[in-house]
Amino acid sequence: MKVINTPVSPYLQNAPIVYCDKTKKSIFVDPGDEAEKLISVSEELNLKPEFILITHGHIDHAGAAVELSQKYNLKIIGPHKDDKFLLDTLEVQGQMYGVKAKTFIPDRWLKHNDSIEFADFKLQILHCPGHSPGHIVAINHESKQIIGGDILFNGSIGRSDLPMGNHQDLIKSIKEHFLTLDDDYDVYCGHGPNTTIGHERLTNPFLTNA
């Protein structure tokens, strides 16, 4: 499973495109802004988008979902329904933060331990509240890769001071759903460089008591 991060929006949010090198089937993850940039990357690689996956409802992760959905006639999957209040206010968020956005209801809400598939890959969905109440992550256990959104960063963790965020829930999500994995799992973060579970277990200052 290949993952290419494309930073978008004024917040330099990573909008991963996940794809199969053999079949060229792909998914867009968290297209927060600059749909034209994501379209360009996809077309340069001759990819065949299958759907859009949203980890949570913040503007920088969901703002361009409708535009991409209409461009390729794609379904939007995720996040967990607890983030509906954020998706309902995407246009308002966009006006506040200078990001063009349209509100939407996903074609499918995701729940804890759901699975989604594309190409030959199976992704386990885990509900990881804390940064937002409906945040999900997607894990390919075969390749040991985590699409992590804004839960765990290289040397840091997601914010919990945004509406309905909760620091204790965030630490619990990391402890139960990230730190139980092997050290060699790669984490594709919503902002900044990628990392591994082992690196964060040893060095992340927010996890010393986790």
Residue frames relative to the residue before (quaternion, step in Angstrom):
aa qw qx qy qz dx dy dz
M 1.0000 0.0000 0.0000 0.0000 0.00 0.00 0.00
K 0.1916 -0.7898 0.5767 0.0838 3.57 -0.71 1.10
V 0.0842 -0.7766 0.6233 0.0354 3.55 -1.10 0.77
I 0.0344 -0.7796 0.6252 0.0126 3.55 -0.84 1.01
N 0.2637 -0.7768 0.5569 0.1299 3.56 -0.72 1.10
T 0.0528 -0.7769 0.6273 0.0132 3.55 -0.94 0.94
P 0.3000 -0.7708 0.5287 0.1907 3.63 -0.36 1.15
V 0.0061 0.7885 -0.6136 0.0417 3.58 -0.93 0.97
S 0.7713 0.3692 -0.2942 0.4268 3.54 -1.41 0.27
P 0.6512 -0.5125 0.3809 0.4101 3.59 -1.24 0.28
Y 0.6754 0.4999 -0.2796 0.4645 3.59 1.26 -0.38
L 0.3832 -0.7545 0.4597 0.2692 3.59 1.32 0.21
Q 0.1846 0.7904 -0.5469 0.2052 3.51 0.86 1.07
N 0.4069 -0.6972 0.5328 0.2539 3.57 -0.94 0.89
A 0.0904 -0.7756 0.6240 0.0314 3.56 -0.80 1.07
P 0.1850 -0.8381 0.4999 0.1163 3.60 0.20 1.22
I 0.1566 -0.6919 0.6900 0.1438 3.47 -1.31 0.59
V 0.1495 -0.7968 0.5845 0.0325 3.54 -0.61 1.21
Y 0.0991 0.8355 -0.5284 0.1133 3.58 -0.69 0.99
C 0.4318 -0.6447 0.5704 0.2693 3.49 -1.42 0.30
D 0.4252 -0.7350 0.4714 0.2382 3.57 -0.63 1.13
K 0.6716 0.5139 -0.2929 0.4461 3.58 1.12 -0.66
T 0.7948 0.3063 -0.1518 0.5015 3.59 0.77 -1.04
K 0.3380 -0.7566 0.4703 0.3036 3.57 1.30 -0.51
K 0.4048 0.6783 -0.5031 0.3505 3.59 1.22 0.31
S 0.0297 -0.8320 0.5508 -0.0587 3.56 -0.96 0.90
I 0.1694 -0.7352 0.6333 0.1725 3.51 -1.39 0.08
F 0.3601 -0.6719 0.5979 0.2478 3.53 -1.23 0.58
V 0.1106 -0.7842 0.6076 0.0600 3.57 -0.98 0.85
D 0.8765 -0.0300 -0.0008 0.4805 3.56 -0.95 0.98
P 0.1359 0.7957 -0.5764 0.1272 3.61 0.63 1.06
G 0.1131 -0.8662 0.4857 0.0329 3.55 0.06 1.30
D 0.7853 -0.0501 0.1070 0.6077 3.57 1.13 -0.66
E 0.8177 0.3024 -0.1808 0.4553 3.55 -1.37 0.01
A 0.0158 -0.8403 0.5411 -0.0306 3.55 0.75 1.08
E 0.6227 0.5648 -0.3510 0.4123 3.57 1.02 -0.76
K 0.6199 0.5315 -0.3436 0.4639 3.60 1.09 -0.63
L 0.6713 0.4885 -0.2943 0.4734 3.58 0.95 -0.84
I 0.6187 0.5307 -0.3360 0.4718 3.57 1.05 -0.73
S 0.6472 0.5301 -0.3156 0.4478 3.57 0.96 -0.87
V 0.6548 0.4991 -0.3149 0.4722 3.60 0.93 -0.88
S 0.6594 0.5218 -0.3066 0.4460 3.56 0.91 -0.92
E 0.7057 0.4615 -0.2720 0.4637 3.57 0.88 -0.92
E 0.6054 0.5523 -0.3581 0.4474 3.60 1.07 -0.63
L 0.7246 0.4036 -0.2272 0.5104 3.57 1.11 -0.70
N 0.3968 -0.7419 0.4519 0.2966 3.59 1.35 0.04
L 0.2710 0.7956 -0.4963 0.2176 3.56 1.03 0.83
K 0.2976 -0.7301 0.5938 0.1609 3.51 -1.34 0.49
P 0.2230 -0.8212 0.5089 0.1300 3.61 0.06 1.25
E 0.2395 -0.7943 0.5491 0.1010 3.55 -1.00 0.92
F 0.7706 -0.1864 0.1092 0.5996 3.60 1.06 -0.67
I 0.4235 -0.6590 0.5582 0.2734 3.54 -1.40 0.05
L 0.1566 -0.7812 0.6005 0.0675 3.56 -0.90 0.99
I 0.1345 -0.7861 0.6018 0.0409 3.57 -0.86 1.03
T 0.3067 -0.7712 0.5276 0.1811 3.59 -0.72 1.04
H 0.7899 -0.1276 0.0807 0.5944 3.60 1.11 -0.61
G 0.6252 -0.6567 0.3333 0.2585 3.52 -1.28 0.52
H 0.3951 0.7127 -0.5020 0.2898 3.63 1.11 0.31
I 0.6652 -0.5683 0.3285 0.3557 3.53 -1.09 0.83
D 0.7058 0.4771 -0.2857 0.4388 3.59 0.89 -0.86
H 0.7024 0.4180 -0.2682 0.5098 3.59 1.28 -0.07
A 0.8003 0.2904 -0.1329 0.5075 3.59 1.16 -0.38
G 0.4498 0.7604 -0.4128 0.2215 3.58 1.23 -0.27
A 0.7725 0.3464 -0.1885 0.4978 3.61 1.00 -0.75
A 0.3421 0.7784 -0.4783 0.2198 3.59 1.25 0.17
V 0.6694 0.5027 -0.3134 0.4483 3.58 0.88 -0.90
E 0.6445 0.5258 -0.3283 0.4476 3.58 0.93 -0.85
L 0.6779 0.4684 -0.2930 0.4849 3.60 0.92 -0.83
S 0.6180 0.5543 -0.3352 0.4456 3.56 1.02 -0.79
Q 0.6914 0.4663 -0.2755 0.4782 3.57 0.94 -0.88
K 0.6118 0.5689 -0.3428 0.4296 3.59 1.04 -0.76
Y 0.8224 0.2264 -0.0809 0.5156 3.59 0.83 -1.02
N 0.3976 -0.7175 0.4705 0.3251 3.60 1.30 -0.01
L 0.3282 0.7667 -0.4738 0.2827 3.54 0.89 1.05
K 0.4476 -0.6393 0.5493 0.2987 3.53 -1.21 0.56
I 0.2986 -0.7173 0.6014 0.1861 3.55 -1.24 0.61
I 0.0962 -0.8070 0.5826 -0.0028 3.56 -0.73 1.14
G 0.7935 0.2394 -0.2165 0.5159 3.55 -0.93 0.97
P 0.5912 -0.0647 -0.7745 -0.2156 1.43 -2.49 0.39
H 0.7339 -0.2699 0.2952 0.5490 3.57 -1.08 -0.83
K 0.6239 -0.6007 0.3579 0.3490 3.56 -1.07 0.75
D 0.5555 0.6190 -0.3982 0.3868 3.62 1.16 -0.37
D 0.6620 0.4692 -0.3176 0.4907 3.61 1.26 -0.14
K 0.3149 0.7694 -0.5072 0.2272 3.60 1.20 0.25
F 0.6339 0.5467 -0.3476 0.4224 3.61 0.95 -0.79
L 0.6450 0.4990 -0.3234 0.4800 3.61 1.12 -0.54
L 0.6558 0.4967 -0.3172 0.4719 3.59 0.93 -0.81
D 0.6290 0.5491 -0.3291 0.4411 3.58 1.08 -0.71
T 0.7562 0.3577 -0.1925 0.5131 3.60 1.17 -0.51
L 0.2675 0.8021 -0.5057 0.1713 3.62 1.16 0.36
E 0.6597 0.5009 -0.3282 0.4541 3.61 0.90 -0.82
V 0.6412 0.5063 -0.3200 0.4798 3.58 1.03 -0.76
Q 0.6268 0.5222 -0.3319 0.4736 3.58 0.99 -0.84
G 0.6532 0.5361 -0.3104 0.4354 3.57 0.97 -0.89
Q 0.6500 0.5062 -0.3111 0.4738 3.56 1.02 -0.81
M 0.6560 0.5197 -0.3069 0.4533 3.57 1.05 -0.75
Y 0.8174 0.2898 -0.1062 0.4864 3.57 0.89 -0.96
G 0.5369 -0.6784 0.3850 0.3215 3.57 1.23 0.27
V 0.5454 0.5753 -0.4106 0.4505 3.57 1.10 0.74
K 0.4090 -0.7062 0.5211 0.2500 3.57 -0.82 0.98
A 0.1383 0.8083 -0.5549 0.1400 3.58 -0.74 1.00
K 0.1687 -0.7388 0.6398 0.1277 3.52 -1.34 0.43
T 0.4748 -0.6550 0.5070 0.2974 3.54 -1.07 0.75
F 0.0389 0.7915 -0.6097 0.0187 3.55 -1.21 0.45
I 0.2769 -0.6684 0.6488 0.2360 3.49 -1.42 0.20
P 0.4463 -0.7149 0.4538 0.2894 3.62 -0.64 0.98
D 0.5739 -0.5784 0.4524 0.3626 3.54 -1.22 0.43
R 0.7915 0.0417 -0.0237 0.6093 3.57 1.20 -0.47
W 0.2909 -0.7039 0.6211 0.1846 3.52 -0.95 0.96
L 0.2995 -0.7585 0.5509 0.1772 3.58 -1.11 0.60
K 0.1954 -0.7675 0.6036 0.0923 3.55 -1.17 0.73
H 0.6811 -0.4802 0.3642 0.4159 3.53 -1.31 0.33
N 0.8426 0.1332 -0.1627 0.4958 3.55 -0.95 1.05
D 0.3367 0.6720 -0.5543 0.3575 3.57 1.13 0.58
S 0.1674 -0.7498 0.6173 0.1696 3.55 -1.30 0.16
I 0.1116 -0.7620 0.6337 0.0732 3.54 -1.18 0.65
E 0.1817 -0.8004 0.5672 0.0682 3.55 -1.12 0.66
F 0.1214 0.7333 -0.6688 0.0170 3.50 -1.29 0.54
A 0.7865 0.1308 -0.1777 0.5768 3.55 -1.10 0.75
D 0.7363 -0.3555 0.2785 0.5038 3.60 -0.77 -1.02
F 0.5523 0.6448 -0.3634 0.3836 3.57 1.27 0.25
K 0.1653 -0.7539 0.6291 0.0927 3.52 -1.16 0.76
L 0.1364 -0.7973 0.5870 0.0340 3.56 -0.80 1.08
Q 0.2849 -0.7318 0.5959 0.1681 3.54 -0.90 0.99
I 0.2602 -0.7620 0.5784 0.1307 3.55 -0.94 0.95
L 0.0516 -0.7804 0.6230 0.0134 3.55 -0.91 0.97
H 0.3608 -0.7076 0.5684 0.2147 3.56 -0.96 0.92
C 0.0132 0.8211 -0.5645 0.0834 3.58 -0.54 1.23
P 0.0606 -0.8289 0.5556 0.0235 3.62 0.29 1.17
G 0.4173 0.6896 -0.5388 0.2451 3.52 -1.33 0.35
H 0.7063 0.3476 -0.2195 0.5763 3.57 0.83 -0.99
S 0.7249 -0.1001 0.0470 0.6799 3.51 1.18 -0.78
P 0.6172 -0.6031 0.3399 0.3739 3.62 -1.05 0.55
G 0.7699 0.3594 -0.1955 0.4897 3.59 1.12 -0.56
H 0.3006 0.7837 -0.4967 0.2209 3.58 1.20 0.38
I 0.0616 -0.7732 0.6296 0.0447 3.58 -1.05 0.80
V 0.1748 -0.7277 0.6413 0.1692 3.54 -1.33 0.26
A 0.2673 -0.7546 0.5817 0.1442 3.56 -1.26 0.51
I 0.0914 -0.8228 0.5608 -0.0093 3.57 -0.76 1.08
N 0.1721 -0.7214 0.6617 0.1102 3.53 -1.04 0.92
H 0.2524 -0.8137 0.5053 0.1372 3.57 -0.18 1.26
E 0.5938 0.5842 -0.3721 0.4094 3.59 1.07 -0.61
S 0.7748 0.2996 -0.1634 0.5321 3.58 0.94 -0.89
K 0.3608 -0.7609 0.4616 0.2788 3.58 1.36 -0.05
Q 0.4473 0.6521 -0.4696 0.3925 3.54 0.75 1.18
I 0.1454 -0.7905 0.5934 0.0427 3.55 -0.97 0.96
I 0.2122 -0.7070 0.6590 0.1442 3.55 -0.95 0.96
G 0.1061 -0.9078 0.4058 -0.0039 3.51 0.08 1.38
G 0.3461 -0.7467 0.5151 0.2393 3.61 1.15 -0.17
D 0.7440 -0.4096 0.3108 0.4266 3.56 -1.06 -0.81
I 0.3690 0.7325 -0.4967 0.2839 3.60 1.01 0.73
L 0.8130 0.0380 0.0456 0.5792 3.56 0.66 -1.17
F 0.1164 -0.7933 0.5966 0.0353 3.56 -0.88 1.01
N 0.6171 -0.4982 0.4421 0.4189 3.52 -1.35 0.12
G 0.8467 0.0242 -0.0712 0.5268 3.57 -0.33 1.29
S 0.7764 0.2470 -0.1441 0.5617 3.59 1.21 0.10
I 0.3177 -0.7005 0.5917 0.2414 3.54 -1.36 -0.23
G 0.6659 -0.5129 0.3630 0.4022 3.56 -1.27 0.24
R 0.5769 -0.5593 0.4606 0.3771 3.53 -1.26 0.40
S 0.1418 -0.7811 0.6003 0.0974 3.53 -1.21 0.57
D 0.5521 0.6303 -0.3773 0.3944 3.58 1.30 0.26
L 0.5069 0.6192 -0.4351 0.4127 3.58 1.26 0.24
P 0.7304 -0.4425 0.2564 0.4527 3.65 -1.17 0.35
M 0.8520 0.0672 -0.1207 0.5049 3.53 -0.87 1.13
G 0.4155 0.6722 -0.4988 0.3559 3.59 1.18 0.44
N 0.0563 -0.7961 0.6024 0.0109 3.56 -1.19 0.50
H 0.4085 -0.7533 0.4601 0.2322 3.58 -0.48 1.22
Q 0.6703 0.4994 -0.3192 0.4466 3.59 0.87 -0.85
D 0.6274 0.5180 -0.3337 0.4761 3.58 1.05 -0.72
L 0.6341 0.5410 -0.3272 0.4452 3.58 1.02 -0.82
I 0.6691 0.4813 -0.2990 0.4809 3.59 0.86 -0.94
K 0.6311 0.5303 -0.3291 0.4607 3.60 1.00 -0.80
S 0.6446 0.5192 -0.3196 0.4612 3.60 0.97 -0.85
I 0.6632 0.4927 -0.3047 0.4739 3.58 0.94 -0.89
K 0.6777 0.5103 -0.2989 0.4370 3.56 0.85 -0.96
E 0.7591 0.4117 -0.2132 0.4569 3.58 0.87 -0.97
H 0.8120 0.3083 -0.1313 0.4779 3.58 1.01 -0.75
F 0.7057 0.3775 -0.2645 0.5381 3.60 1.23 -0.19
L 0.7597 0.4192 -0.2312 0.4401 3.58 0.64 -1.09
T 0.5793 0.5517 -0.3847 0.4604 3.59 1.26 -0.03
L 0.5961 0.5681 -0.3565 0.4413 3.60 1.28 -0.16
D 0.6408 -0.5252 0.3924 0.3995 3.55 -1.27 0.34
D 0.6459 -0.5613 0.3704 0.3614 3.55 -1.21 0.59
D 0.7203 0.4776 -0.2630 0.4288 3.60 1.04 -0.68
Y 0.3962 0.6728 -0.5169 0.3510 3.60 1.15 0.43
D 0.3218 -0.7280 0.5751 0.1890 3.57 -0.94 0.94
V 0.1833 -0.7693 0.6049 0.0935 3.56 -1.05 0.84
Y 0.1823 -0.7538 0.6250 0.0889 3.57 -0.77 1.11
C 0.2206 -0.8408 0.4894 0.0691 3.52 -0.21 1.37
G 0.5841 -0.6121 0.4200 0.3282 3.54 -1.20 0.55
H 0.7655 0.0869 -0.0641 0.6343 3.57 1.27 -0.40
G 0.8117 0.2865 -0.1981 0.4689 3.55 -1.12 0.66
P 0.7416 -0.4286 0.2847 0.4304 3.55 -1.33 -0.09
N 0.5833 -0.5559 0.4607 0.3722 3.53 -1.30 0.40
T 0.1212 -0.7794 0.6096 0.0796 3.55 -1.30 0.25
T 0.3678 -0.6827 0.5645 0.2829 3.55 -1.32 -0.27
I 0.6340 -0.5224 0.4007 0.4058 3.54 -1.23 0.42
G 0.6641 0.5264 -0.3131 0.4288 3.57 0.90 -0.90
H 0.6442 0.5248 -0.3235 0.4527 3.56 0.96 -0.85
E 0.6992 0.4598 -0.2797 0.4707 3.58 0.89 -0.91
R 0.6011 0.5644 -0.3620 0.4348 3.58 1.05 -0.69
L 0.7403 0.4321 -0.2183 0.4664 3.56 1.00 -0.87
T 0.8368 0.2843 -0.0834 0.4604 3.57 0.92 -0.90
N 0.5725 0.6254 -0.3999 0.3481 3.62 1.09 -0.45
P 0.3901 -0.7669 0.4552 0.2290 3.61 -0.47 1.15
F 0.6364 0.5355 -0.3362 0.4418 3.60 1.18 -0.41
L 0.7246 0.4524 -0.2306 0.4660 3.58 1.23 -0.32
T 0.3380 0.7824 -0.4789 0.2102 3.57 1.23 0.21
N 0.7532 0.3299 -0.1975 0.5336 3.58 1.13 -0.58
A 0.5532 0.6271 -0.3874 0.3880 3.56 1.26 0.23
